[in-house]
Amino acid sequence: MESVDVFDVPGKGRGLRTTKEVWAGDVLFAEPSFAAVVFDSMAEHVCHSCFRRQPKLHRCGQCKFAQYCNRTCQRQAWEEHKLECAAIKAYGKVPNENIRLAARILWRVDKEGGIVSDTQLISIDDLENHVSDMLPEDLKDLKMDVLHFLDYWPRYSKPHKVEDVSHVLGLINCNGFSMSDHRGLNAVGVGLFPNLCLINHDCWPNCTVILNNGKIELRALGKISTGEELTVAYVDFLNVSSERQRQLKQQYFFDCTCKHCTEHIKDDLMMAAKEVDDNKPSEEEVKEVTEYSLKMLEKMEKARVEGDYHEVVKISRECLEKQEKVLADTHLYMLRVLSTASEVLSYLQFIDEAATYSRRMVEGYMKLYHPNNAALGMATMRAGVTHWQAGFIEVGHSMICKAYAIIMITHGPTHPITQDLEAMRRQTEMELRMFQQNEYVYHSMREAALKNQPMSMRPEPVEEGIKNLFRRK
């Protein structure tokens, strides 16, 4: 940990700061999880050792719960899994992910202590659990988890007090970090990273966190001077300041006083009305369309969850028709409709329309997000791929290059997403040269290729992405 140290931040408690000057893309530290588990909902689809999605997994012959890619993954996981395996067999059922993670944390603490390496800056015992700050309904859930944990915890393991169990479950509640699959696209599990727990929040942070090869990496988003505090965003920036503050208070138990919240920076853009030649719609029109948009977004989400994607498209088209006359292209509700619509249309193979919507969405994002935001990079990549699929090679290549520049900073050169983007960049560059030499030949060859190899259906749209890495309830 040569690049960072712990210090006291006025009004925030502990934090991390740099001990040397760093630049965009620099890794300040990489940290393996203290313990991690697969989500309940993903237990049959993801390897419990390497967190890879696999079509066919091998089940543990003892507990019948844990799943692995192969014998290699199973052997690597056995040291952690053997106590869990016996506990599940004795308990007769599989407890929820919070209880499973709490048990793994306490087994490791019992064996190795609260600090397990020279690079760990803080003990598990010294982390904040915020149990005393919980709302009554959340505290009730925590107490139920404590009771279930005590039933699950083996009699032959070291006994722990209720306070110790509550502490660990509280840590998971406010400091659990989502584990993504090996491609970094979907959250598949949750882990505890002690050093990461020391980093304070800022809505416009100077660092980002990415999971790469089973470790989290803290990467600088720009130049950071020696002694400057390191910050990350606990919630997505794409919300007005009051909503971000509400989320942070509810989940992380603090009042955000960062510059972007106190000065309400970009709130006006996120709620802006359309302006043409200094003419704006009336306040009544804006209010009406805003309320209508909220209702339509709820309907779209319901249809998406039910898998009725044609209904999602129908609602989004109707909603955009009303929004376009009244709301600015940076308005949150318009961007949310564009995001869902472009993803679903792409899945349904309405590629041209999906490309149009994704391009508008990215143009709005670029006016709101930090220029090196990972969510902006991912959205630009998806828009670039959609344009490429639609045959708009010039725009597609340009967007893929922009995405590559962002992802190189946020993810680094060795991440699978960066490597995929590099391959796309080379491919589109080659196709662009062909297009510029002879458009007719390019489109003829593309059409022939599509006829010989039909475009496959894309994965179903999902809500979880990498932009919400800090786990939510």
ROGULO-213992 format. One line per field, with one value per residue (C-alpha): residue number from 1; chain; y, z negated, x negated. Coordinates in Angstrom, 1 decimal, decimal comma, padded with zeros to 4 digits. Example, Ala and Ser with C-alpha at 12.3 -4.5 7.8 and 13.67 -1.06 7.14 Angstrom:
migu: (1/2)
torlo: (A/A)
y: (-004,5/-001,1)
z: (-007,8/-007,1)
x: (-012,3/-013,7)
% end
This chain:
migu: (1/2/3/4/5/6/7/8/9/10/11/12/13/14/15/16/17/18/19/20/21/22/23/24/25/26/27/28/29/30/31/32/33/34/35/36/37/38/39/40/41/42/43/44/45/46/47/48/49/50/51/52/53/54/55/56/57/58/59/60/61/62/63/64/65/66/67/68/69/70/71/72/73/74/75/76/77/78/79/80/81/82/83/84/85/86/87/88/89/90/91/92/93/94/95/96/97/98/99/100/101/102/103/104/105/106/107/108/109/110/111/112/113/114/115/116/117/118/119/120/121/122/123/124/125/126/127/128/129/130/131/132/133/134/135/136/137/138/139/140/141/142/143/144/145/146/147/148/149/150/151/152/153/154/155/156/157/158/159/160/161/162/163/164/165/166/167/168/169/170/171/172/173/174/175/176/177/178/179/180/181/182/183/184/185/186/187/188/189/190/191/192/193/194/195/196/197/198/199/200/201/202/203/204/205/206/207/208/209/210/211/212/213/214/215/216/217/218/219/220/221/222/223/224/225/226/227/228/229/230/231/232/233/234/235/236/237/238/239/240/241/242/243/244/245/246/247/248/249/250/251/252/253/254/255/256/257/258/259/260/261/262/263/264/265/266/267/268/269/270/271/272/273/274/275/276/277/278/279/280/281/282/283/284/285/286/287/288/289/290/291/292/293/294/295/296/297/298/299/300/301/302/303/304/305/306/307/308/309/310/311/312/313/314/315/316/317/318/319/320/321/322/323/324/325/326/327/328/329/330/331/332/333/334/335/336/337/338/339/340/341/342/343/344/345/346/347/348/349/350/351/352/353/354/355/356/357/358/359/360/361/362/363/364/365/366/367/368/369/370/371/372/373/374/375/376/377/378/379/380/381/382/383/384/385/386/387/388/389/390/391/392/393/394/395/396/397/398/399/400/401/402/403/404/405/406/407/408/409/410/411/412/413/414/415/416/417/418/419/420/421/422/423/424/425/426/427/428/429/430/431/432/433/434/435/436/437/438/439/440/441/442/443/444/445/446/447/448/449/450/451/452/453/454/455/456/457/458/459/460/461/462/463/464/465/466/467/468/469/470/471/472/473)
torlo: (A/A/A/A/A/A/A/A/A/A/A/A/A/A/A/A/A/A/A/A/A/A/A/A/A/A/A/A/A/A/A/A/A/A/A/A/A/A/A/A/A/A/A/A/A/A/A/A/A/A/A/A/A/A/A/A/A/A/A/A/A/A/A/A/A/A/A/A/A/A/A/A/A/A/A/A/A/A/A/A/A/A/A/A/A/A/A/A/A/A/A/A/A/A/A/A/A/A/A/A/A/A/A/A/A/A/A/A/A/A/A/A/A/A/A/A/A/A/A/A/A/A/A/A/A/A/A/A/A/A/A/A/A/A/A/A/A/A/A/A/A/A/A/A/A/A/A/A/A/A/A/A/A/A/A/A/A/A/A/A/A/A/A/A/A/A/A/A/A/A/A/A/A/A/A/A/A/A/A/A/A/A/A/A/A/A/A/A/A/A/A/A/A/A/A/A/A/A/A/A/A/A/A/A/A/A/A/A/A/A/A/A/A/A/A/A/A/A/A/A/A/A/A/A/A/A/A/A/A/A/A/A/A/A/A/A/A/A/A/A/A/A/A/A/A/A/A/A/A/A/A/A/A/A/A/A/A/A/A/A/A/A/A/A/A/A/A/A/A/A/A/A/A/A/A/A/A/A/A/A/A/A/A/A/A/A/A/A/A/A/A/A/A/A/A/A/A/A/A/A/A/A/A/A/A/A/A/A/A/A/A/A/A/A/A/A/A/A/A/A/A/A/A/A/A/A/A/A/A/A/A/A/A/A/A/A/A/A/A/A/A/A/A/A/A/A/A/A/A/A/A/A/A/A/A/A/A/A/A/A/A/A/A/A/A/A/A/A/A/A/A/A/A/A/A/A/A/A/A/A/A/A/A/A/A/A/A/A/A/A/A/A/A/A/A/A/A/A/A/A/A/A/A/A/A/A/A/A/A/A/A/A/A/A/A/A/A/A/A/A/A/A/A/A/A/A/A/A/A/A/A/A/A/A/A/A/A/A/A/A/A/A/A/A/A/A/A/A/A/A/A/A/A/A/A/A/A/A/A/A/A/A/A/A/A/A/A/A/A/A/A/A/A)
y: (000,0/002,5/004,8/005,4/005,9/006,3/009,7/011,5/013,5/016,3/015,4/012,0/010,0/008,0/008,2/007,4/009,8/009,5/009,5/010,4/012,2/009,9/010,2/009,0/005,2/004,6/001,8/003,0/-000,5/-003,9/-005,9/-009,5/-010,0/-010,9/-013,3/-013,5/-015,5/-015,9/-014,3/-016,7/-016,0/-016,9/-020,0/-022,4/-020,3/-019,0/-020,8/-020,4/-020,1/-017,8/-016,2/-017,1/-017,7/-021,2/-023,1/-026,3/-026,5/-029,3/-029,5/-030,3/-033,9/-033,2/-030,2/-030,3/-026,5/-025,1/-025,2/-025,1/-024,8/-027,9/-029,8/-027,1/-024,5/-026,9/-027,7/-023,9/-023,2/-026,2/-024,4/-021,8/-024,1/-027,1/-025,5/-024,1/-027,5/-029,3/-026,5/-026,6/-030,4/-030,1/-027,2/-029,1/-026,1/-023,2/-019,9/-016,6/-014,8/-012,4/-015,3/-017,3/-014,3/-013,5/-017,1/-017,1/-013,8/-015,1/-018,5/-016,5/-014,2/-017,2/-018,7/-015,7/-012,7/-009,5/-008,5/-011,3/-009,6/-006,8/-004,8/-004,7/-001,3/-001,9/-004,8/-006,2/-005,4/-001,7/-001,2/000,8/-001,4/001,4/-001,0/001,8/004,0/001,4/002,1/-000,1/-002,3/-002,8/-003,6/-006,1/-007,9/-007,8/-009,4/-012,2/-012,8/-013,0/-015,6/-017,7/-017,3/-018,7/-021,7/-022,2/-021,7/-025,1/-026,2/-027,3/-023,8/-021,1/-019,5/-015,8/-013,3/-011,7/-008,4/-010,0/-011,4/-008,2/-006,3/-008,5/-008,5/-004,7/-004,5/-006,5/-004,3/-001,0/-002,1/-005,2/-004,8/-006,4/-009,1/-009,1/-012,1/-012,5/-010,1/-007,4/-006,9/-008,3/-008,5/-012,2/-012,1/-010,0/-009,6/-007,7/-005,6/-004,0/-001,3/-000,3/000,4/003,2/005,2/008,1/009,0/011,9/012,3/013,6/011,3/011,2/007,4/004,4/000,8/-002,1/-005,9/-007,5/-011,1/-011,5/-008,4/-004,9/-002,2/001,5/003,5/007,3/009,1/012,0/013,7/013,5/015,5/014,1/014,2/014,6/012,5/009,6/009,3/007,0/007,3/005,0/005,8/006,6/010,3/010,3/011,6/015,1/015,9/015,5/012,0/011,0/012,4/010,4/007,2/007,8/008,6/005,5/003,0/004,5/006,6/010,0/013,4/014,0/017,5/017,2/020,2/018,7/018,2/021,4/023,6/021,3/021,1/019,8/019,4/022,0/020,0/016,8/018,4/020,8/021,7/021,9/025,3/026,3/029,9/031,1/029,6/027,2/025,2/026,4/025,1/023,3/021,4/020,4/019,2/017,2/015,5/014,8/013,1/011,2/010,0/008,7/006,6/005,3/004,4/002,3/000,6/000,0/-001,6/-003,9/-005,0/-005,5/-007,7/-009,7/-010,2/-008,4/-006,5/-005,5/-003,7/-002,0/-000,7/000,5/002,4/003,9/005,2/006,8/008,3/009,7/011,3/013,4/014,1/015,3/018,4/019,4/017,9/018,6/015,9/015,8/015,2/012,2/010,7/011,0/009,4/006,5/005,9/006,0/003,6/001,0/001,4/001,1/-002,0/-003,8/-002,8/-004,1/-007,4/-007,6/-006,9/-003,5/-002,3/000,9/002,4/001,1/002,8/006,2/006,0/004,8/007,7/010,2/008,6/008,9/012,5/013,3/011,2/013,1/016,4/015,0/012,3/012,8/012,3/009,2/007,7/003,9/004,0/006,5/004,3/001,2/003,1/004,5/001,0/-000,4/002,4/001,9/-001,8/-001,1/001,4/-001,2/-003,8/-001,4/-000,8/002,8/002,0/005,6/006,5/003,0/003,1/006,6/005,6/002,4/004,5/006,9/004,0/002,4/005,6/005,8/002,0/002,0/004,4/002,9/-000,8/-000,9/-002,8/-006,3/-006,3/-008,6/-005,6/-003,6/-006,5/-007,0/-003,3/-003,4/-006,2/-004,3/-001,2/-003,0/-004,7/-001,5/000,3/-002,3/-002,1/001,7/001,7/-000,7/001,6/004,7/003,0/001,7/002,1/-000,2/-003,1/-002,7/-002,8/-005,7/-007,8/-006,9/-008,0/-011,2/-011,9/-011,3/-013,6/-016,4/-015,9/-014,4/-011,9/-013,9/-012,7/-010,6/-011,5/-010,4/-006,9/-006,9/-004,2/-004,8/-003,4/-002,5/001,1/000,1/-001,7/-000,8/-003,2/-002,0/-003,6)
z: (000,0/001,0/002,8/000,0/-003,7/-006,3/-007,7/-009,6/-007,5/-009,2/-009,5/-007,8/-010,1/-008,4/-004,8/-002,3/-000,6/001,9/000,8/004,3/007,5/009,7/013,2/015,0/015,2/012,5/010,0/006,4/005,0/005,8/003,1/003,0/001,0/-002,7/-001,8/001,0/002,0/005,0/004,9/004,0/007,4/009,3/007,3/010,1/012,9/011,6/010,4/006,6/006,9/009,9/010,3/014,0/015,7/017,2/019,1/017,3/013,8/011,5/008,2/004,9/004,1/000,3/-000,2/003,3/003,3/004,4/008,2/010,0/013,5/013,0/010,5/010,5/009,3/006,7/005,3/005,1/003,2/000,9/-001,9/-002,2/-001,3/-003,6/-006,7/-004,7/-003,1/-006,5/-008,0/-005,1/-005,4/-009,2/-008,8/-006,2/-003,9/-002,4/-004,3/-002,4/-000,9/-003,9/-006,4/-004,1/-003,7/-007,5/-008,3/-005,8/-007,3/-010,9/-010,0/-008,5/-011,5/-013,8/-011,8/-010,8/-012,8/-011,6/-009,5/-007,1/-005,1/-005,3/-002,8/-004,8/-006,3/-008,8/-010,9/-010,3/-014,0/-013,5/-010,5/-010,9/-010,9/-011,4/-013,2/-015,6/-012,6/-011,0/-010,4/-012,5/-009,5/-008,5/-012,1/-012,3/-009,1/-010,7/-013,9/-011,9/-010,0/-013,4/-014,6/-011,4/-011,6/-015,1/-014,0/-011,0/-012,8/-013,6/-017,3/-016,7/-015,4/-017,9/-019,5/-018,8/-020,7/-019,1/-019,0/-016,9/-014,4/-014,2/-013,6/-010,6/-009,2/-009,5/-007,6/-004,8/-004,7/-004,3/-002,9/-000,8/002,7/005,7/007,4/011,2/013,6/015,3/018,1/015,6/017,1/014,4/010,6/009,5/005,9/002,9/001,1/-001,7/-000,9/-004,1/-002,4/-000,1/-003,1/-004,1/-000,9/-001,3/001,2/003,5/006,2/008,6/007,4/008,4/008,5/009,6/008,5/010,9/010,3/012,4/012,0/008,6/007,1/006,9/008,4/007,3/010,4/010,7/013,1/013,5/011,9/008,1/006,1/003,3/000,0/001,7/000,4/002,6/003,3/005,1/005,9/003,8/006,0/009,7/010,5/012,8/010,3/008,9/005,8/003,4/004,6/004,4/000,8/000,0/001,3/-000,6/-003,8/-003,6/-002,6/-004,0/-006,9/-006,1/-004,7/-001,5/-001,5/001,6/004,0/006,5/003,9/001,9/005,1/007,0/009,9/013,1/011,4/013,9/016,8/015,4/015,1/018,1/020,4/024,2/025,5/029,1/030,2/026,6/026,4/023,6/022,8/019,9/016,3/016,6/019,7/018,1/014,9/016,9/019,1/016,1/014,2/017,4/017,9/014,3/014,9/018,2/016,8/014,1/016,8/018,9/016,0/015,2/018,9/018,9/015,8/017,3/020,5/022,6/024,7/027,5/024,9/023,6/027,1/027,6/024,3/025,0/028,4/027,1/024,2/026,3/028,7/025,8/024,2/027,3/027,5/023,9/022,2/023,0/024,2/020,8/018,8/016,6/017,6/021,3/020,9/018,9/021,6/024,3/022,4/021,9/025,4/027,1/025,1/025,8/029,5/029,9/028,3/030,7/033,6/034,5/034,9/036,8/034,3/031,4/032,9/033,1/029,5/028,1/029,9/028,4/025,0/025,2/026,3/023,2/020,9/022,2/020,9/017,5/016,5/015,6/018,9/017,5/015,9/016,4/017,0/019,8/021,3/021,2/022,7/025,5/026,2/026,5/028,8/030,9/031,3/032,2/034,9/036,2/036,3/038,1/040,8/039,7/039,7/039,4/036,3/034,9/035,1/033,7/030,6/030,1/030,1/027,6/025,4/025,6/024,4/021,3/020,5/020,7/017,8/015,7/016,4/017,5/020,5/019,0/018,3/020,6/021,6/022,6/024,7/026,3/027,2/028,6/030,9/032,0/032,6/034,9/036,7/037,3/038,3/041,0/042,1/042,2/044,5/046,8/046,6/047,5/050,5/051,9/050,1/052,6/052,1/048,3/048,1/050,6/048,6/045,3/046,7/048,0/044,6/042,8/045,1/044,5/040,8/039,4/036,5/033,3/030,5/027,9/024,2/022,5/021,1/017,4/014,8/013,0/014,7/013,6/012,8/009,4/007,9/004,4/003,3/002,7/000,7)
x: (000,0/-002,7/-000,3/002,3/002,6/005,4/006,2/008,9/011,3/013,2/016,9/016,4/014,2/011,5/010,6/007,8/005,4/002,6/-001,0/-002,2/-000,9/001,2/002,8/005,8/005,9/003,3/004,1/003,8/004,3/005,8/007,5/008,9/012,1/011,9/014,8/017,4/020,5/022,7/026,2/029,0/030,6/027,4/026,4/027,1/025,7/022,3/019,2/018,9/015,1/014,3/017,8/017,9/021,3/021,3/024,0/023,0/021,6/020,6/022,5/020,7/021,5/021,8/024,0/025,6/025,5/022,2/021,5/018,1/016,7/014,5/012,4/009,7/012,2/013,6/010,2/009,4/012,6/012,4/010,5/013,3/016,2/015,5/016,9/019,9/020,5/020,7/022,9/025,4/025,6/026,2/028,7/030,7/031,1/029,2/029,4/029,6/026,5/026,1/025,9/023,6/021,2/021,3/020,4/017,5/016,2/016,4/014,7/011,9/011,6/011,6/008,7/006,6/007,9/009,4/006,3/005,2/002,4/-000,2/001,7/004,9/005,2/008,0/009,3/012,8/013,5/012,8/015,1/018,4/021,5/024,2/026,5/027,6/028,5/030,8/034,5/036,9/037,9/034,3/033,3/036,1/034,7/031,2/032,4/034,1/030,9/029,0/031,5/031,2/027,4/027,2/029,3/027,0/023,7/022,2/021,9/018,3/017,3/016,2/019,3/020,0/022,0/025,1/023,2/020,4/022,9/024,9/021,6/020,7/024,3/024,3/021,0/022,5/025,6/023,6/020,3/021,0/019,6/021,2/019,1/019,5/019,1/015,7/016,8/017,8/021,3/023,6/023,6/023,5/022,4/021,4/018,1/016,4/013,3/011,9/009,7/012,5/014,7/012,3/012,9/015,4/018,1/018,3/020,9/018,2/015,3/011,7/011,5/013,5/013,6/013,6/013,5/010,8/009,6/011,2/009,7/011,1/008,9/009,1/008,3/007,7/010,1/007,7/004,7/004,7/002,2/000,1/002,1/005,5/008,4/009,5/013,2/015,6/019,3/021,6/024,6/025,1/024,7/027,6/030,1/030,9/028,9/031,9/032,5/028,8/028,8/031,9/030,4/027,1/028,9/031,1/028,3/025,1/026,4/024,8/025,7/023,8/022,3/020,2/019,9/022,3/025,0/024,6/024,5/027,1/024,7/026,4/029,8/031,1/029,9/031,4/034,8/034,5/037,4/036,9/035,9/036,1/035,2/035,6/039,1/039,9/043,0/045,1/044,6/047,9/046,8/043,5/045,3/047,8/045,3/043,0/045,8/046,8/043,2/043,0/046,2/044,9/041,5/043,3/045,4/042,2/040,4/043,4/043,6/039,8/039,9/042,7/040,7/043,3/040,7/043,1/045,2/042,0/041,4/045,0/044,9/041,5/042,5/045,6/043,7/040,9/043,5/044,8/041,4/039,7/042,0/041,4/038,3/034,7/032,4/030,7/033,8/033,5/036,9/036,2/032,7/034,3/036,8/034,1/031,9/034,6/036,0/032,6/031,7/035,1/035,2/031,7/032,8/035,8/033,5/035,0/031,4/031,8/034,3/032,2/029,1/031,0/032,2/028,8/027,0/029,4/028,9/025,1/025,3/027,4/025,0/022,0/023,5/024,1/021,5/017,8/015,9/014,2/017,3/017,5/021,2/020,7/018,0/020,3/023,2/021,0/019,7/023,2/024,3/021,2/021,9/025,5/024,5/022,0/024,7/027,0/024,3/023,5/019,8/018,5/020,6/020,1/016,3/016,2/018,3/016,2/013,0/014,5/015,7/012,2/010,5/012,8/012,7/008,9/008,9/011,8/011,0/007,4/005,8/006,1/009,9/012,0/014,2/011,2/009,8/013,2/013,3/009,8/010,9/014,0/011,9/009,5/012,5/014,4/011,3/010,7/014,4/014,3/011,3/013,2/016,3/014,3/012,7/016,0/019,3/021,2/018,7/018,7/022,5/022,7/020,2/022,0/025,3/023,9/022,3/025,6/027,4/024,9/024,8/028,0/027,6/028,1/030,5/028,8/029,0/032,3/032,2/031,4/031,6/028,2/025,2/021,7/022,6/024,1/021,2/021,9/024,5/028,0/030,8)
% end
